């Protein structure tokens, strides 16, 4: 149910309808009124909360309209049991509800028509369509937001009026309520009509697509980041936004799902969301020379079919998971890896990706990760536990959450000398497996309990004044970010967001600065010894890297990224392959402390953190860092830009060659047509009729 309040509301609503029937049969007007009030309020509360129960009721034919209809039918039953069957109020109530439900159809049709017409064939950000086509304002939010619920609740006037009429035995008050319900419902329908015709309707798909092509012709994009996926996978494209902003060529981001666009982080790069494959394939991308793909998905084929550009798989992380050597990767012209390790993975996997098609470009996203300088004086070490999620199957090697998570956390929170634990699970944790979700909840409870016990321990001193000041600073920064983000813009529909979606560069830069200040204030807002569960987008994973002195994780790109810091780390062998076999199969763990599911080896990791001079794996980590992520110089973004430029040149060379061949073929055909009876061979000789 989501909360105790939702559970209570659900129980009241479910119990309210039998109570309504009982009150109608007794009959009792006060009892019916009380039960009706409970069902109205509980229904409204659950609907506003988007409760699971409300969603499921719609699936079993007990949706919102049915619930309102049942309540109205029971009111008719109440009137009959009160011997009002021959009274005008009885027939008035029946006529009212028939008319009221008759208005539901045009109301629903108008709402759906408005929404459909305002759904753009493409949605954009940072693309100037406003100067090319006229996109009118959306209808007032009060007309369309939760419109079905608002319309149905208009029966409240009639229900109250009829109940009062039955109680005081006067039909007049009942007819007043009936009149208000029918009149207001009719006005609601009339208020929607202007938005389905005339200048209040956005241009059709043909005009919108033509405007987008006109913008593309003017902007002339050269490098495209293409992405398709579920709303939960938006992080996979978000991690490339900074890189796209720092390209030397003109960047463009093409998305395929509206949900991804809605979850896209702020960026200055032009973004076009094209849900329709036909629309994408008809889009003018003739100036694009390089297309970058962050995920292997079926919809990639709509872009891969374009021969005038070169296609590159860049992925969304560097790890030893099977996803990093997907056989699908051979469809691309090139595969870009961070370092030599990625190249070797493909060679070992032998999935059809040629070594000549692999380019090492480093990981531009890792620039914010700071190199470790040891634990600062006066601060206890911080260990980050950042497990990955359970994956799509039940392979025990997917995540340490299930078999080792609680053991890892218990050993860390009871370590002596003490350490601080930061628990940051993967965003997908528990989305597929109930067992993983339950384990995550137990780990969360362990961390929170340990945090409460430590806060009550007199050995750990709190600087309350400094933390209060940091929290005040956090509130100020958050208020300013909310102001800059324009929280009121959340009510805009897709058409308005497309029309007005050009980023303010100065505002964007200020938000970036404020987010850095927020991160600093966040870590100062609680003691440096306090255990913490960190979920959500902020603070980011790399921010957690920077405040940590060591990490425990699983086989995932998190490990490869953390290696950039040079800090000690441990990886859990949840499948119990054994340390040597585990290292042989997984490059990224060759400089790690290997943990069994008991986590008994954690002492080795903590010893390396407390005394870096005695760390036996320090040199191994330096060598592994270069092997996995490439050299520090030149900077990764420079390597990336060089790779883009080189591939763009290959694409241009190919296109020029194609044009030359087409021109030669056209000239040959023209020459053949100019000399009747002769055919010109490719070597320039003639044969056929007329030769001797």
C-alpha positions in Angstrom: 0.0 0.0 0.0 3.0 2.3 0.4 2.2 3.6 3.9 0.0 2.9 6.9 -2.3 5.8 5.9 -2.8 4.3 2.5 -3.6 0.9 4.0 -6.1 2.5 6.4 -7.8 4.4 3.5 -8.0 1.2 1.4 -9.6 -0.7 4.3 -12.1 2.1 4.8 -13.0 2.3 1.1 -13.4 -1.4 0.7 -15.6 -1.6 3.8 -17.5 1.5 2.8 -19.4 0.0 -0.1 -21.0 -2.9 1.9 -21.9 -0.3 4.5 -23.6 1.8 1.8 -25.7 -1.2 0.7 -26.6 -2.0 4.3 -27.6 1.6 5.0 -29.7 1.6 1.8 -31.5 -1.6 2.7 -32.2 -0.6 6.4 -32.9 2.2 5.2 -31.0 5.0 7.0 -30.1 8.4 5.5 -27.5 9.4 8.1 -25.8 6.0 7.9 -25.8 6.2 4.1 -24.4 9.7 4.2 -21.6 8.7 6.6 -20.6 5.7 4.5 -20.7 7.7 1.3 -18.4 10.4 2.9 -15.9 7.7 3.9 -15.9 6.2 0.4 -15.5 9.6 -1.3 -12.7 10.7 0.9 -10.8 7.4 0.9 -11.2 7.0 -2.9 -9.9 10.5 -3.4 -6.9 10.0 -1.1 -5.9 6.7 -2.7 -6.3 8.1 -6.2 -4.2 11.1 -5.4 -1.5 8.8 -4.0 -1.6 6.5 -7.0 -2.1 3.6 -4.6 -1.4 0.1 -5.8 -5.0 -0.9 -4.8 -6.5 1.8 -7.0 -4.4 0.6 -10.0 -5.4 -3.1 -9.4 -9.1 -2.3 -9.0 -9.1 -0.9 -12.6 -7.8 -4.2 -13.8 -10.7 -6.2 -12.2 -13.5 -4.0 -13.6 -13.9 -2.0 -10.4 -12.4 1.2 -11.7 -13.2 4.7 -10.8 -16.3 5.0 -13.0 -17.8 1.8 -11.7 -17.3 2.8 -8.1 -19.1 6.1 -8.6 -21.9 4.3 -10.5 -22.4 1.7 -7.7 -22.7 4.5 -5.1 -25.3 6.3 -7.3 -27.3 3.1 -7.8 -27.3 2.4 -4.1 -28.6 5.9 -3.6 -31.5 5.1 -5.9 -32.1 1.9 -3.9 -32.2 4.0 -0.7 -34.9 6.2 -2.2 -36.9 3.2 -3.2 -36.6 1.7 0.3 -37.7 5.1 1.7 -40.9 4.8 -0.4 -39.9 7.6 -2.7 -40.5 5.4 -5.8 -43.5 7.5 -6.8 -41.9 10.9 -5.9 -40.5 13.3 -8.4 -37.1 13.3 -6.7 -36.8 9.6 -7.4 -37.3 10.1 -11.2 -35.2 13.3 -11.0 -32.3 11.3 -9.5 -32.5 8.6 -12.2 -32.7 11.2 -15.0 -29.8 13.1 -13.4 -27.4 10.2 -13.3 -28.4 9.1 -16.8 -27.6 12.6 -18.1 -24.5 12.8 -15.9 -23.1 9.6 -17.4 -24.2 10.7 -20.8 -21.8 13.7 -20.4 -18.9 11.4 -19.5 -18.5 10.2 -23.1 -18.0 13.6 -24.7 -15.9 14.7 -21.8 -13.6 11.7 -22.0 -13.5 12.0 -25.8 -12.5 15.7 -25.7 -9.8 15.1 -23.1 -8.3 12.3 -25.1 -8.5 14.2 -28.3 -6.7 17.2 -26.7 -4.0 15.0 -25.3 -3.5 13.2 -28.6 -3.3 16.4 -30.6 -0.8 17.9 -28.2 1.4 14.9 -28.2 4.1 15.8 -30.7 5.5 13.4 -33.2 8.9 14.5 -31.8 9.7 16.2 -28.5 12.7 18.3 -28.3 15.0 20.2 -25.9 17.4 23.0 -26.9 15.9 23.0 -30.4 14.5 26.2 -31.8 11.1 25.2 -33.1 9.4 28.3 -31.7 10.6 30.5 -34.5 9.5 27.9 -37.1 6.0 26.8 -36.1 3.3 28.1 -33.8 2.7 25.9 -30.8 -0.2 27.2 -28.6 -0.3 27.1 -24.9 -1.8 24.0 -23.3 -5.3 24.1 -21.7 -5.3 25.2 -18.0 -3.9 22.4 -15.9 -7.1 22.3 -13.9 -9.0 21.1 -16.9 -6.9 18.1 -17.8 -5.1 17.1 -14.6 -6.9 14.0 -13.2 -9.8 15.0 -15.4 -11.8 11.8 -15.0 -11.8 12.0 -11.3 -12.8 15.7 -11.3 -15.7 15.0 -13.6 -17.0 12.1 -11.6 -16.8 14.0 -8.4 -19.3 16.5 -9.8 -22.0 14.1 -8.8 -21.4 15.1 -5.2 -23.8 18.1 -5.5 -26.6 15.8 -6.7 -25.8 13.1 -4.0 -25.8 15.6 -1.2 -28.9 17.3 -2.5 -30.8 14.1 -2.8 -29.8 12.9 0.6 -30.9 16.2 2.1 -34.2 15.9 0.2 -34.8 12.4 1.6 -34.0 13.6 5.2 -36.0 16.8 5.3 -38.7 15.4 2.9 -38.4 18.4 0.5 -37.7 17.7 -3.2 -36.6 21.3 -3.9 -33.1 20.9 -2.3 -32.7 17.7 -4.2 -33.5 19.3 -7.5 -31.1 22.2 -6.7 -28.2 19.7 -6.2 -29.3 17.8 -9.4 -29.3 21.1 -11.4 -25.8 22.1 -10.1 -24.3 18.7 -11.1 -25.8 18.7 -14.6 -24.9 22.3 -15.2 -21.3 22.2 -14.0 -20.7 18.9 -15.8 -22.0 20.5 -19.0 -19.9 23.6 -18.5 -16.8 21.3 -18.1 -17.5 19.8 -21.5 -18.1 23.2 -23.1 -14.8 24.5 -21.5 -12.8 21.8 -23.3 -14.3 22.4 -26.8 -12.1 25.4 -27.8 -9.0 23.3 -27.4 -9.8 20.8 -30.2 -10.1 23.4 -33.0 -8.6 26.6 -34.5 -5.5 28.2 -33.2 -5.4 26.3 -29.9 -4.5 23.1 -31.7 -0.7 22.4 -32.4 0.4 21.9 -36.0 0.1 18.4 -37.5 2.9 15.9 -37.6 3.9 16.8 -41.1 4.5 20.5 -40.2 6.3 19.6 -37.0 8.7 17.1 -38.8 9.3 19.7 -41.5 10.3 22.3 -38.8 12.7 19.8 -37.2 14.3 19.0 -40.6 14.6 22.8 -41.2 16.4 23.1 -37.9 18.6 20.2 -38.6 19.5 21.7 -42.0 20.5 24.9 -40.2 22.3 23.3 -37.2 24.1 20.6 -39.2 24.8 18.1 -36.5 27.9 16.0 -36.9 28.0 13.5 -33.9 24.8 11.8 -32.6 24.4 10.0 -29.3 21.5 7.6 -29.9 19.7 5.9 -27.0 16.6 3.7 -26.4 15.6 2.1 -23.2 13.2 2.0 -20.2 12.8 5.1 -17.9 15.0 3.4 -15.3 17.9 3.2 -17.8 18.1 7.0 -18.2 21.3 7.0 -16.2 23.0 5.2 -19.1 22.5 8.2 -21.3 22.9 10.8 -18.5 26.5 9.6 -17.9 27.5 10.7 -21.5 26.0 14.2 -21.3 29.1 16.0 -20.1 31.1 14.2 -22.8 28.7 15.3 -25.5 28.9 18.9 -24.2 32.7 18.8 -24.6 32.8 17.4 -28.1 34.8 19.4 -30.8 32.1 18.5 -33.3 28.4 19.6 -33.3 26.6 17.2 -31.0 23.0 15.9 -31.0 21.2 13.5 -28.8 18.4 11.3 -30.3 16.1 9.4 -27.9 13.4 7.0 -28.7 11.2 7.0 -25.6 9.4 9.9 -24.0 10.1 8.4 -20.5 13.8 8.8 -21.1 13.4 12.4 -22.2 11.4 13.1 -19.0 14.3 11.6 -16.9 17.1 13.2 -18.9 19.5 15.3 -16.8 19.8 19.0 -17.8 22.1 19.5 -20.7 23.0 22.2 -23.3 23.2 19.7 -26.1 20.2 19.6 -28.5 17.9 16.7 -27.9 15.3 15.2 -30.2 13.0 12.4 -28.9 11.6 10.4 -31.9 9.3 7.6 -30.7 8.2 6.6 -34.2 10.7 4.5 -36.3 9.2 5.8 -39.6 9.7 9.4 -38.4 13.3 8.8 -37.5 14.1 7.0 -40.8 12.7 10.0 -42.7 14.6 12.6 -40.7 17.3 14.5 -42.4 20.6 13.4 -40.7 22.7 13.8 -43.8 25.3 15.9 -42.0 25.9 13.4 -39.2 29.1 11.4 -39.6 29.4 9.6 -36.3 26.6 7.9 -34.3 27.3 6.7 -30.7 25.3 4.0 -29.0 25.2 3.6 -25.3 23.2 0.4 -25.2 22.5 -2.7 -27.4 18.8 -2.6 -28.0 16.5 -3.5 -30.9 15.6 0.0 -31.9 19.2 0.7 -32.8 18.4 -0.8 -36.2 16.5 2.3 -37.2 19.8 4.3 -37.0 22.2 1.6 -38.0 20.5 1.4 -41.4 21.9 4.8 -42.3 25.1 4.2 -44.4 26.3 7.8 -44.5 27.5 7.8 -40.9 29.8 5.5 -39.0 28.3 3.6 -36.0 30.1 3.2 -32.7 29.2 1.2 -29.6 30.4 3.1 -26.5 28.4 1.3 -23.9 27.5 2.6 -20.4 30.2 1.2 -18.3 33.4 -0.9 -18.5 33.3 -4.3 -16.7 33.8 -8.0 -17.1 30.1 -8.7 -17.3 28.9 -10.6 -20.4 27.1 -7.5 -21.5 30.5 -5.9 -22.2 31.2 -8.4 -24.9 27.7 -8.8 -26.4 27.8 -10.5 -29.9 25.5 -7.7 -31.1 28.5 -5.4 -31.0 29.8 -6.7 -34.3 27.1 -4.7 -36.1 28.9 -1.5 -35.4 31.7 0.0 -37.4 33.8 0.4 -34.3 33.7 -0.5 -30.6 35.3 2.0 -28.2 36.7 0.7 -25.0 38.3 2.5 -22.1 41.6 0.7 -22.2 43.4 -2.4 -23.4 41.3 -4.6 -21.1 38.2 -4.0 -23.3 40.1 -5.0 -26.4 41.3 -8.2 -24.8 37.8 -9.1 -23.5 36.5 -9.2 -27.1 39.5 -11.2 -28.3 38.9 -13.8 -25.5 35.1 -13.8 -26.0 35.5 -14.3 -29.8 32.0 -12.9 -30.7 32.9 -11.6 -34.1 34.3 -8.1 -33.2 37.6 -7.6 -35.0 40.6 -6.2 -33.2 41.0 -3.6 -36.0 37.5 -2.2 -35.1 38.3 -1.6 -31.5 39.5 1.8 -30.4 40.7 2.7 -26.9 39.4 6.1 -25.8 39.6 6.1 -22.0 36.6 7.0 -19.9 35.8 10.8 -20.1 33.2 10.4 -17.3 35.8 9.6 -14.8 37.4 13.1 -14.7 35.5 14.0 -11.5 37.0 11.1 -9.6 39.8 12.3 -7.2 43.1 10.3 -6.6 43.5 9.0 -3.1 45.8 10.8 -0.8 45.2 8.6 2.3 42.8 9.0 5.2 42.8 12.7 6.4 44.1 13.2 9.9 41.4 13.1 12.6 38.9 11.2 10.5 38.0 7.6 10.7 38.2 5.7 7.4 35.1 5.5 5.2 34.2 2.3 3.3 31.6 2.4 0.5 29.5 -0.7 0.0 28.1 -0.3 -3.6 26.7 -3.7 -4.7 25.2 -4.1 -8.2 21.7 -5.4 -8.7 20.4 -9.0 -9.1 20.4 -9.0 -12.9 17.9 -10.8 -15.1 18.6 -14.3 -13.9 19.4 -16.0 -10.6 23.2 -16.4 -11.2 24.7 -16.1 -7.7 27.6 -14.2 -9.1 25.4 -11.3 -10.1 25.2 -9.5 -6.8 26.6 -9.9 -3.2 23.3 -8.5 -1.8 21.8 -12.0 -1.4 24.5 -14.1 0.0 27.2 -11.7 1.4 25.6 -8.3 1.9 24.6 -8.6 5.5 27.9 -10.3 6.4 29.9 -7.4 4.8 27.9 -4.7 6.6 28.0 -6.5 10.0 31.8 -6.8 9.8 32.2 -3.2 8.7 29.9 -1.7 11.4 31.7 -3.8 14.1 35.2 -3.2 12.9 37.8 -2.2 15.5 39.3 0.4 15.0 36.0 1.7 13.7 35.1 2.7 10.1 32.2 4.6 8.6 29.9 2.7 6.2 28.2 4.3 3.2 25.7 1.9 1.6 24.7 2.9 -1.9 22.9 0.1 -3.8 22.3 -0.1 -7.5 19.1 1.8 -8.6 17.6 -1.5 -10.0 18.1 -3.5 -6.7 15.0 -5.4 -5.9 13.1 -4.6 -9.1 13.2 -8.2 -10.3 13.9 -10.3 -7.2 11.8 -10.2 -4.0 14.7 -11.9 -2.2 17.1 -9.2 -3.3 14.6 -6.5 -2.2 14.2 -8.1 1.2 18.0 -8.4 1.6 18.4 -4.8 0.7 15.8 -3.8 3.3 17.7 -5.9 6.0 21.0 -4.3 5.1 19.4 -0.8 5.2 18.0 -1.6 8.7 21.5 -2.8 9.8 23.1 0.4 8.7 20.5 2.6 10.2 20.5 0.8 13.5 24.3 1.0 13.7 24.1 4.7 12.9 21.6 5.3 15.8 23.9 3.3 18.2 26.9 5.3 17.2 25.1 8.6 17.6 24.4 7.6 21.2 28.0 6.6 21.8 29.9 9.3 23.8 33.2 8.3 22.0 31.9 9.9 18.8 31.8 13.7 19.0 29.4 15.8 17.0 30.0 19.4 15.9 26.3 20.4 16.1 26.9 24.0 15.2 28.9 23.2 12.0 26.3 20.6 10.9 23.4 23.0 11.6 25.2 25.6 9.4 25.7 23.0 6.7 22.0 22.0 6.8 21.0 25.7 6.5 23.3 26.0 3.6 21.8 22.9 2.0 18.3 24.3 2.4 19.4 27.6 0.8 21.1 25.8 -2.2 18.1 23.5 -2.7 15.7 26.5 -2.7 17.8 28.3 -5.3 18.2 25.2 -7.5 14.4 24.7 -7.3 13.9 28.3 -8.3 16.3 28.0 -11.2 14.8 24.7 -12.3 11.4 26.4 -12.4 9.3 23.9 -10.4 6.2 25.5 -12.0 7.4 24.2 -15.4 6.5 20.6 -14.3 2.9 21.3 -15.2 3.8 21.9 -18.9 2.7 19.4 -21.4 4.9 17.9 -24.1 4.1 20.5 -26.7 4.9 23.5 -24.4 8.1 21.8 -23.2 9.2 21.3 -26.8 8.4 25.0 -27.6 10.1 26.5 -24.6 12.7 23.8 -23.9 15.8 25.8 -24.8 18.3 25.9 -21.9 19.4 29.1 -20.4 23.2 28.7 -20.5 23.9 31.1 -17.6 21.2 29.3 -15.5 22.6 25.9 -16.5 26.1 26.9 -15.3 24.8 28.4 -12.1 22.9 25.1 -11.3 26.1 23.1 -12.0 28.0 25.3 -9.6 25.2 25.1 -7.0 25.2 21.3 -7.3 28.9 21.2 -6.5 28.2 23.4 -3.4 25.3 21.2 -2.5 27.5 18.1 -2.5 30.1 19.8 -0.3 27.4 20.9 2.2 25.7 17.5 2.2 28.8 15.7 3.5 29.3 18.5 6.1 25.7 18.2 7.3 26.4 15.1 9.3 29.4 13.7 11.3 32.2 12.1 9.4 31.7 9.0 11.5 28.0 8.5 10.7 26.9 5.5 8.8 24.7 6.4 5.9 22.3 4.7 3.4 22.4 6.6 0.2 19.8 6.2 -2.5 18.4 8.4 -5.3 20.3 10.5 -7.7 22.1 12.7 -5.2 24.8 12.5 -4.0 26.2 10.8 -7.1 28.2 7.6 -7.1 31.4 9.5 -7.9 30.8 11.9 -5.1 30.6 8.8 -2.8 33.9 7.6 -4.3 35.6 10.9 -3.4 34.6 10.8 0.3 35.4 7.1 0.6 38.8 5.5 1.4 37.9 2.0 0.2 35.0 0.2 -1.6 33.3 -3.2 -1.5 31.4 -4.1 -4.7 30.6 -6.7 -7.2 31.6 -7.4 -10.8 30.3 -4.3 -12.6 31.5 -1.1 -14.1 31.5 0.4 -10.6 34.7 -1.5 -9.9 36.4 -0.3 -13.1 35.4 3.3 -12.3 36.6 3.1 -8.7 40.0 1.9 -9.9 40.5 5.4 -11.3 40.8 6.7 -7.7 43.7 4.4 -6.8 42.0 3.4 -3.6 41.9 -0.1 -2.1 38.9 -2.1 -3.0 37.3 -5.5 -2.5 35.1 -7.6 -4.8 32.8 -10.4 -3.6 33.1 -13.8 -5.2 29.5 -14.6 -4.5 29.5 -17.6 -6.9 32.4 -19.0 -4.9 34.7 -19.7 -7.8 37.8 -19.3 -5.6 40.1 -16.4 -5.6 42.4 -17.5 -8.4 39.6 -18.6 -10.8 37.7 -15.4 -9.9 40.7 -13.2 -10.9 41.3 -15.2 -14.0 37.7 -14.7 -15.2 37.5 -11.0 -14.1 40.2 -8.5 -15.1 39.0 -5.8 -12.8 39.5 -7.8 -9.6 43.2 -8.6 -10.2 44.2 -5.9 -7.8 41.3 -6.4 -5.4 40.9 -8.1 -2.0 38.7 -11.1 -2.9 35.8 -11.7 -0.5 34.0 -14.9 0.1 30.4 -14.8 1.1 31.4 -14.8 4.8 33.4 -11.6 4.2 36.1 -12.9 6.5 38.8 -11.3 4.3 37.6 -7.7 5.0 40.4 -7.3 7.5 42.9 -7.2 4.6 41.1 -4.3 3.0 40.8 -2.3 6.3 44.5 -2.9 7.0 45.5 -1.4 3.6 43.3 1.6 4.3 44.8 2.2 7.8 48.4 1.8 6.6 48.8 2.6 2.9 52.6 2.1 3.2 52.0 -1.6 3.9 49.4 -2.0 1.2 50.5 -5.1 -0.9 48.3 -4.3 -3.8 49.1 -0.6 -4.4 51.4 -1.2 -7.4 49.0 -3.7 -8.8 46.2 -1.1 -8.8 48.4 1.4 -10.7 49.1 -1.2 -13.4 45.5 -2.3 -13.6 44.3 1.2 -13.8 46.2 1.8 -17.0 45.2 -1.5 -18.4 41.5 -1.0 -17.7 41.2 2.8 -18.3 44.1 3.7 -20.5 46.9 6.2 -19.8 46.3 9.4 -17.9 47.8 11.5 -20.8 46.4 12.7 -23.0 43.2 13.3 -21.2 40.4 11.0 -22.0 38.2 13.7 -23.5 41.0 14.4 -25.9 41.3 10.8 -26.8 37.6 10.6 -27.3 37.5 13.7 -29.6 40.4 12.3 -31.6 38.5 9.1 -32.1 35.4 11.0 -33.2 37.4 13.1 -35.7 39.1 10.0 -37.2 35.9 8.1 -37.7 34.2 11.1 -39.1 37.0 11.3 -41.7 36.4 7.6 -42.6 32.7 8.3 -43.0 33.4 11.3 -45.2 35.9 9.3 -47.3 33.3 6.6 -47.8 30.6 9.1 -48.8 32.9 10.9 -51.3 33.8 7.5 -52.8 30.1 6.6 -53.1 29.3 9.9 -54.8 32.2 9.3 -57.3 31.0 5.9 -58.2 27.4 7.1 -58.6 28.7 10.0 -60.8 30.8 7.6 -62.9 27.8 5.3 -63.4 25.6 8.2 -64.4 28.2 9.4 -66.9 28.5 5.9 -68.3 24.7 5.7 -68.8 24.5 9.1 -70.4 27.3 8.2 -72.8 25.6 4.9 -73.7 22.3 6.8 -74.4 24.1 9.3 -76.6 25.4 6.7 -79.1 22.4 4.5 -80.1 23.1 0.9 -80.7 26.3 0.9 -78.6 27.1 -0.2 -75.1 30.0 1.2 -73.3 31.9 -1.3 -71.1 33.4 -0.4 -67.8 36.8 -0.3 -69.5 35.7 2.3 -72.1 35.6 -0.2 -75.0 32.4 -0.5 -77.2 30.7 -3.6 -78.4 27.4 -4.6 -79.8 25.6 -3.5 -83.0 27.6 -1.2 -85.2 31.1 -2.6 -84.3 33.2 -4.4 -86.9 
